[in-house]
Amino acid sequence: MIRYAYIIPLLPLASFFINIAVGKRLPRKGDWLCLATILAGLVMSVGIFLEVFQAYDPNFKYHVVTPWLTVADRFTINVGILVDNLTAVMLLVVTGVSTLVHLFSIGYMHGDPRYSRYFAYLSIFSFSMLGLVLSESFFFIFIFWELVGLSSYLLIGFWFEKKSASDAGKKAFITTHIGDVGFLIGNMIIFVTCGVFGFDEVFQAIGQGKLSGTLLTIAGIGVFCGAIGKSAQFPLHVWLPDAMEGPTPVSALIHAATMVAAGVYLVGRVYPMFTPDAFLFIAYIGFITLFIAATIALTQNDIKKVLAYSTVSQLGYMIMGLGVGGYTAGLAHLATHAAFKACLFLGSGSVIHALHTQDLREMGGLRKKMPITFVTFLIATLAIAGVPGFSGFFSKDMILAAALEFGMRNPAHYVLFFGALFTAGMTAFYMFRLVIMAFLGEPKDHHKFDHAHESPPNMWVPLVVLAIFSFSFWFKSPFVEKGWVQTLITKPATVADVAKAPVATASMEHAAVMAGEATHAATPAEGGGHDAVPAAHGEKAVAPAHAEAGEHDAHLAHMAHSYAMYSSVAVGALGIFLGFVVYFFGWINPARVANSVKPLYNFLLNKWYFDELYDATVINGSIAFSKFLAWFDLHVVDGLVNLAAQLGVFVSFLVGKFDNYVVDGAVNGVASATIGGGSILRRMQTGKLYHYVFVLAGGALVIFLIKAF
Amino acid sequence: MTLDKLLVIAAALFCCGLYTVMTRRNAVAVLMGVELILNATNINFVAFSFFLNRMMGGQIFAVFVIVLAAAEAAVALAIFLRMFSTTGTVEVDAADELKG
């Protein structure tokens, strides 16, 4: 099965071409074709996953390449696929969510005038996302990276008659491309220094020291910039909430479960190339994002906006998790988040479908009208809030543990853990605010409430499936120490490990001797500051220190894990409790609280004024710059062009005069000289015979006389 | 009879012919002048032949000239007939269409 992995993305590609060309003429406008291709992909992904799962090997890797483009003997770009444990999980996540969203869309998009085009776009998205997951080189991952950006743009602006939707599409496309420039720069640095594109080859080249030091940090941050754009991290997070203008199933598929997670996947995929500085940068970007987005989500009244900001916040968790060294944690959260957030989005789509409004203040009491939607939505909410037994608890807890461990090792960065912990409480609070406002209490708009009804089966079946996958036993059985996720998705050796080892040992209090030994042993690794030393060498050098430090490390990790678990459960419970206090029992009036801190409330309601800030700086700045360029063009460039033109005219004038008077004068002069000569000479031809004879005789006489004398 | 006297007669005859060609307007008269000139040359040919080398070359050449003069007269008279039928005259002054 794994040998045929390349077919998985090709099937949706074929369905895209068929649907875009003749989709309207197919029976049912071709939706079954898209569904069938992605379903086939799901079946194959399950097969691949089972194969990988049976192997149960953390280092499992299936990697085939074939030359695609060879430039003389300079370099070769390979095309190929790479299937390891991470890829297998991602394939399952992408095809699974995509299949359910296809199914949901059949009901949700029913009767849309561009129904077949919608499914064609879903197919091109599936193709690009699966291609991205299977890529084995920086080159191809960048191509698919741009393709998912394109399909995201097409689907956000799917209802382009609405100006807000087409604007949101453009905003998403442009904003993510700012990050992509960084990605491109990172790729260029990698290619120029290493001369290869394949992930394995690049990591090998970095291990040999071809790319190291500051340049490696810059390359890592550059590649991470792509993730900042695509995964909506601060400061490029502004596009994702606007992207909710697209159809709700699209929000679930692209802007919650898969494409926005591509950035996280990318960071996980190129994990070995990050230096400690790059990791710190990644961790803080993720931290800022998760905090800002959660505070904004507290105040939003649009059901999809709340979910959008919660997505941004959760993506921040994943990125921070990866940044603090929690490789498994970040990627596990990616998988669990895909399920419960897709469930939340599809649930909100079901609500919007029934009520035709997105405003939370017009909802309420839907529990009775839409029981299935309510139950599934509640399960997913419990998962995101981090209630034990649900998938979100399992993965978020791992992230918090990783952050705490990072804080224990580097006390300067404790803020990451406490900020993330506080945000976990906020997450529970705003998610329960959403559930209570929408499903519990009394209906606020009776007219809309009376028309509400449960969605048809093809819409609630995906909800149920996704809700089932929001339980944690899929990822880790409660009876074992380590789930399959922890076993299979293990952190690869990174450039940072080499440099980080002495820091870890130095943080130990009663091991001065050991620390000394470690520092001594790690001296070659520390040689040039953070300069990357061949990973193999570094590890060998650190190994003796690590053997003794390993036990301590395990102890530290265990301690961090239990602290993080207790505190996150406590904070989550507190958030849920507060949610009920404020919005269900009404013991605290939210409006009064909002009034008492009006400036703060407005600040959050207006999303920290990011859009206004960007309007004032970036957009107005570029408009002013464009105006300056227009002025420059009109006056300086056009002036030069006009000057050149006038010079040309003047030279031509001179040349014309020369031609008219000198050249033509010479020609005319010859002619008139000929005429003048002719008019004189013609007189000799009198036509009188005796004249000729006279001249003849006279001439003869002259000759005679000359001869005579 | 000496060579000098013959040459003088031939020169006088040539001058008469030349004068006729230059002064007469009638094409036939001009042709007659041309005949005089040809005959003046004939006298020269015969005279030089007789007095200088005694060979018969000069006399034979004179016969050729006479034959040539006859042919010439025939051609010229035909031209005059055509000229008369187109212009109605044989005055040489009238045939001046090619003048400059």
Interface residues (C-beta under 8 A of the other chain):
Chain A: L681 R682 R683 M684 Q685 T686 G687 K688 L689 Y690 V693 F694 A697
Chain B: L18 V21 M22 T23 V30 V92 D93 A95 D96 E97 L98 K99 G100
